[in-house]
Amino acid sequence: MNISGKCSLVIKGDGLDKEVIEQTLGLAASRFCKKGESVSKVIGVSPFDVWSYDIETFSTIGIEDAIAELLKRLVWLLIF
């Protein structure tokens, strides 16, 4: 069986500054949309700004490993 998905860190709000978030977290957004932009035909228009960073999951990397990888990329923030 071929399983795929995403493990994501999502920040939602009004007036999000993409560059400030990326600089603070040290991660480039996988997706970013401003309030009122079309997200997809299914979801429609976003009611707020959305910044997200995704780790792809497949049959070769399970959800636990994807979560661990996401946390590993963020743990440096705790050091400072």
N, C-alpha and C positions, 0 to 999 in steps of 0.2 A: 504494500500500500504506500502511495506517495502522499505524504502529509506536508503541508506548508502553511505558514502563517507569519505573524509578526509579534514581537515583544516590543512595546513602545513606552517611551516617556513622553507624556503629553502635557503641555502647559496651555491653558485657555484663559482668556480675559479680554478686556478692552484696552486698546492702545499698546499692545505688546510691541516691543522693539526687538526685531529679529537679531540685529547685530549685537545688542547688549546681552541677550540670552546666550548667543553662540560664544561670545567672548567670556562670559561668566562661567559657562559650563565646559568650554573647550571642545564643543561638539557642533558640527554643521547640521542644520535641520534636514531631515529627510523630506519633510513637507512643511509648508508654511502658507497660511491663507489669512487674509484680513476679513474682518466682519463685513458681511454683505456679498462676499465673493461666492461663486458657485463652487461647491466642493465636488459634487458628482450628480448624475441624474437621479440616483437613489436618495442621497442625503439632501440634495438641494443646496440652498444658500446657508452659509455659516452664520449663526447668530452671534458669534464673537470671534476674535482673533484666535488662531490655533497654530502653535509651534509644536512639532513632534520630531522625535528621533527614534528610528526603528532599527531593530535587530531582526533580520529575517530568520525564520525557523524552518527547517526541513526535516525529512526523516533522518538525516545524518546529524542534526543538532536538535535536541529536544528542548522543550520549554524551560526546563530547569537550567540547562546550559546557556540558553539565550538570556535568561534573567541574570545569571551569574556574570555573563559577559557585559551586560548593561551596567550592572553594579560595579564591575571592575573599571569601567570607563568613567564612572562618577566618583569612585572612592577617594581620589586625590583631593576632592573638594573638602573632605573631612579632615585632611591633614593640616590645612591652613586654617 
